[in-house]
Amino acid sequence: KKNRILCIKNSFHGRTLATIFASGSKKMTEGFGPKVDGFDHFEFGNHKSLKKAITNKTAAIMVEPVLGEGGIKVIPDWSLRELRKICNKKKILLILDEVQCGIGRSGKFFAFEHAKVKPDIVPIAKGIGGGFPIGAVLMTKKAASGMTPGTHGSTFGGNPLAMSVGNAVLDQIFKKGFLKNVQKISKYFRSELEKIQKQHSNIIKEVRGVGLLIGLQLHSDQAKFIQKLMDNKLLTIRAGENVIRILPPLTVKKKEINLAIKIIRKVCKEYKV
């Protein structure tokens, strides 16, 4: 009987009692219990560790194409394609968690489209609601065969207001040129951030991410830097590995990006390591 899911250590798949244990992070699960079994873990980027962790009880591999909470780490296209091959060979499901990186955030509707792979199950949320609470799970017909009536549901699942909001968001994203603009403006933002990184390499170690899901990895704890950005009216959020997470709205204008660049540059100049 296959009933275990293999995940990346220190990833993030939610805060319900089950999904929080998918993270494999002691820090994240501290205070939650009893522990929900069924999750095994491998190190990011270590295919040997992954293959070794697969057993005859492994039902699926679940990863974020871009690790959000884990530090804005992008799984390379070749690696996602390799995961698909491994899943096909072992006859297990590939779950690609697009809750944060999906719905246009990467410059394509789904982040996995960059690698041209087809997952079996795709959880989505965040972007599909444009700020309104909504979540969904997409799956192939074969993967959905076990989802018979009554096996899964929620009190407010599929409520008309949430569905209307989701439809309105999709109308915008599928407008001609919308995703191309996300690609264009994110490319510009990334190039400007890389210039800042070169000028202030003693503060910023690396610029990471894809599309408008961007991470600035600092050499030291990022809390102070985040506060300085906030003092200058730029809101960011922390992620793992001393990373500052920058998530502009997909409708962001170039003048707003320029303002963000100006603030980041100012903070770097004034920042004392």
For each residue, the residues with C-beta under 8 A, 3 or more apart:
1: 57
2: 56 57 58 59 92
3: 38 57 59
4: 38 39 40 55 57 58 59
5: 22 38 39 40 58 59 60 61 62 95
6: 39 40 41 42 50 53 54 58 60 61 62
7: 11 13 22 23 24 39 40 41 42 61 62 63
8: 11 24 41 42 43 44 63 64 67 70
9: 24 25 41 42 43 44
10: 23 24 25 44 70 240
11: 7 8 22 23 24 44 63 64 67 69 70
12: 23 28 64 67 68 69 70
13: 7 19 20 22 23 62 64 97 99 123
14: 19 20 22 99
15: 19 20
16: 19 20
17: 20 21 32 36
18: 21 22 36 38
19: 13 14 15 16 22 23
20: 13 14 15 16 17 23 28 29 32
21: 17 18 24 29 32 35 36 37 38 39
22: 5 7 11 13 14 18 19 39 62
23: 7 10 11 12 13 19 20 28 29 69
24: 7 8 9 10 11 21 39 41
25: 9 10 28 29
26: 29 30
27: 30
28: 12 20 23 25
29: 20 21 23 25 26 32 33 35
30: 26 27
31:
32: 17 20 21 29
33: 29
34:
35: 21 29
36: 17 18 21 39
37: 21
38: 3 4 5 18 21
39: 4 5 6 7 21 22 24 36
40: 4 5 6 7 53 55 58
41: 6 7 8 9 24 53
42: 6 7 8 9 46 49 50 52 53
43: 8 9 46 49
44: 8 9 10 11 67 70 73
45: 79
46: 42 43 49 50
47: 50 51 79 82
48: 51 52
49: 42 43 46 52 53
50: 6 42 46 47 53 54 61 83 86
51: 47 48 54 86
52: 42 48 49
53: 6 40 41 42 49 50 58
54: 6 50 51 58 61 86 90 92
55: 4 40 58
56: 2
57: 1 2 3 4
58: 2 4 5 6 40 53 54 55 61 90 92
59: 2 3 4 5 92 93
60: 5 6 87 92 93 94 95 120 121
61: 5 6 7 50 54 58 83 86 87 92 93 94 95
62: 5 6 7 13 22 95 96 97
63: 7 8 11 75 83 95 96 97
64: 8 11 12 13 67 68 70 75 96 97 98 99 100 101
65: 74 75 80 96 97 98 101 106 110 111 112 114 115
66: 72 73 74 75 100 101 106 111 209 210 213
67: 8 11 12 44 64 70 71 72 73 74 75 240
68: 12 64 72 100 101 213 239 245
69: 11 12 23 239 240
70: 8 10 11 12 44 64 67 73 239 240 241
71: 67 208 215 217 239 240 241 243
72: 66 67 68 208 209 213 214 215 239 243 245
73: 44 66 67 70 208 241
74: 65 66 67 208 209 210
75: 63 64 65 66 67 79 80
76: 79 80
77: 80 81 114 115 116
78: 81 82 115
79: 45 47 75 76 82 83
80: 65 75 76 77 83 84 96 112 115 117
81: 77 78 84 85 115 116 117
82: 47 78 79 85 86
83: 50 61 63 79 80 86 87 94 117
84: 80 81 87 88 94 117 118 119
85: 81 82 88 89
86: 50 51 54 61 82 83 89 90
87: 60 61 83 84 90 91 92 93 94 120
88: 84 85 91
89: 85 86
90: 54 58 86 87
91: 87 88
92: 2 54 58 59 60 61 87
93: 59 60 61 87 120 121 143
94: 60 61 83 84 87 117 119 120 121
95: 5 60 61 62 63 119 120 121 122 123
96: 62 63 64 65 80 110 111 112 117 119 121 122
97: 13 62 63 64 65 100 122 123
98: 64 65 101 102 103 110 111 112 122 123 124
99: 13 14 64 102 123 124 125 126 135
100: 64 66 68 97 105 126 213
101: 64 65 66 68 98 105 106 111 210 213
102: 98 99 105 106 109 110 111 122 124 126 127 128
103: 98 109 110 124 126 127 128 169 173
104: 107 108 109 127 173 178 179 182 211 250
105: 100 101 102 111 127 211 212 213 247 250
106: 65 66 101 102 110 111 114 210 211 212 213
107: 104 179 182 183 186 210 211 212
108: 104 111 113 114 179 211
109: 102 103 104 113 173 179
110: 65 96 98 102 103 106 113 122
111: 65 66 96 98 101 102 105 106 108 114 210 211
112: 65 80 96 98 115 117 119 122
113: 108 109 110 116
114: 65 77 106 108 111 210
115: 65 77 78 80 81 112
116: 77 81 113
117: 80 81 83 84 94 96 112
118: 84 140
119: 84 94 95 96 112 122
120: 60 87 93 94 95 139 140 142 143
121: 60 93 94 95 96 137 138 139 140 143
122: 95 96 97 98 102 110 112 119 137 138 139
123: 13 95 97 98 99 135 136 137 138
124: 98 99 102 103 127 128 135 136 137 138
125: 99 128 129 134 135 136
126: 99 100 102 103 129
127: 102 103 104 105 124 130 169 250
128: 102 103 124 125 134 135 136 166 169 170
129: 125 126 132 133 134 162 165 166 169
130: 127 165 168 169
131:
132: 129 161 162 165
133: 129 162
134: 125 128 129 162 163 165 166
135: 99 123 124 125 128
136: 123 124 125 128 166
137: 121 122 123 124
138: 121 122 123 124
139: 120 121 122 143 144 147
140: 118 120 121 143 144
141: 144 145
142: 120 145
143: 93 120 121 139 140 146
144: 139 140 141 147
145: 141 142
146: 143 151
147: 139 144 151 152
148: 151
149:
150: 153
151: 146 147 148
152: 147
153: 150 157
154: 157
155:
156: 159 162
157: 153 154
158: 162 163
159: 156 162 163
160: 163 164
161: 132 164 165
162: 129 132 133 134 156 158 159 165 166
163: 134 158 159 160 166 167
164: 160 161 167 168
165: 129 130 132 134 161 162 168 169
166: 128 129 134 136 162 163 169 170
167: 163 164 170 171
168: 130 164 165 171 172
169: 103 127 128 129 130 165 166 172 173
170: 128 166 167 173 174
171: 167 168 174 175
172: 168 169 175 178 251
173: 103 104 109 169 170 178 179 250
174: 170 171 178
175: 171 172 178
176:
177: 180 181
178: 104 172 173 174 175 181 182 250
179: 104 107 108 109 173 182 183
180: 177 183 184
181: 177 178 184 185
182: 104 107 178 179 185 186 211 212 250
183: 107 179 180 186 187 211
184: 180 181 187 188
185: 181 182 188 189 212 252 254 257
186: 107 182 183 189 190 210 211 212 214
187: 183 184 190 191
188: 184 185 191 192 254 257
189: 185 186 192 193 212 214 248 257 260 261
190: 186 187 193 194 207 209 214
191: 187 188 194 195
192: 188 189 195 196 257 261
193: 189 190 196 197 207 214 216 261 264
194: 190 191 197 198 207
195: 191 192 198 199
196: 192 193 199 200 204 261 264 265 268
197: 193 194 200 201 204 205 206 207 216
198: 194 195 201
199: 195 196 268
200: 196 197 203 204 268 269 271
201: 197 198 204 205
202: 219 273
203: 200 218 219 225 268 271 273
204: 196 197 200 201 207 216 217 218 219 268
205: 197 201 217 218 219 242
206: 197 216 217
207: 190 193 194 197 204 214 215 216 217
208: 71 72 73 74 214 215 216 217 243
209: 66 72 74 190 213 214 215
210: 66 74 101 106 107 111 114 186 213
211: 104 105 106 107 108 111 182 183 186
212: 105 106 107 182 185 186 189 247 248 250 252
213: 66 68 72 100 101 105 106 209 210 245 247
214: 72 186 189 190 193 207 208 209 245 246 247
215: 71 72 207 208 209 239 243 244 245 246
216: 193 197 204 206 207 208 222 243 244 246 264
217: 71 204 205 206 207 208 241 242 243 244
218: 203 204 205 221 222 225 242 243 244
219: 202 203 204 205 242 273
220: 242 273
221: 218 224 242
222: 216 218 225 226 238 242 243 244
223: 226 227 238
224: 221 227 228 271
225: 203 218 222 228 229 244 267 271
226: 222 223 229 230 236 237 238 244
227: 223 224 230 231
228: 224 225 231 232 267 270 271
229: 225 226 232 234 235 236 244 263 264 267
230: 226 227 233 234 235 236
231: 227 228
232: 228 229 263 266 267
233: 230 263
234: 229 230 260 263 264
235: 229 230
236: 226 229 230 244 245 246
237: 226 244 245 247
238: 222 223 226 243 244 245
239: 68 69 70 71 72 215 243 244 245
240: 10 67 69 70 71 243
241: 70 71 73 217
242: 205 217 218 219 220 221 222
243: 71 72 208 215 216 217 218 222 238 239 240
244: 215 216 217 218 222 225 226 229 236 237 238 239
245: 68 72 213 214 215 236 237 238 239
246: 214 215 216 236 260
247: 105 212 213 214 237
248: 189 212 252 256 257 260
249: 252
250: 104 105 127 173 178 182 212
251: 172
252: 185 212 248 249 256 257
253: 256 257
254: 185 188 257 258
255: 258 259
256: 248 252 253 259 260
257: 185 188 189 192 248 252 253 254 260 261
258: 254 255 261 262
259: 255 256 262 263
260: 189 234 246 248 256 257 263 264
261: 189 192 193 196 257 258 264 265
262: 258 259 265 266
263: 229 232 233 234 259 260 266 267
264: 193 196 216 229 234 260 261 267 268
265: 196 261 262 268 269
266: 232 262 263 269 270
267: 225 228 229 232 263 264 270 271
268: 196 199 200 203 204 264 265 271
269: 200 265 266
270: 228 266 267
271: 200 203 224 225 228 267 268
272:
273: 202 203 219 220
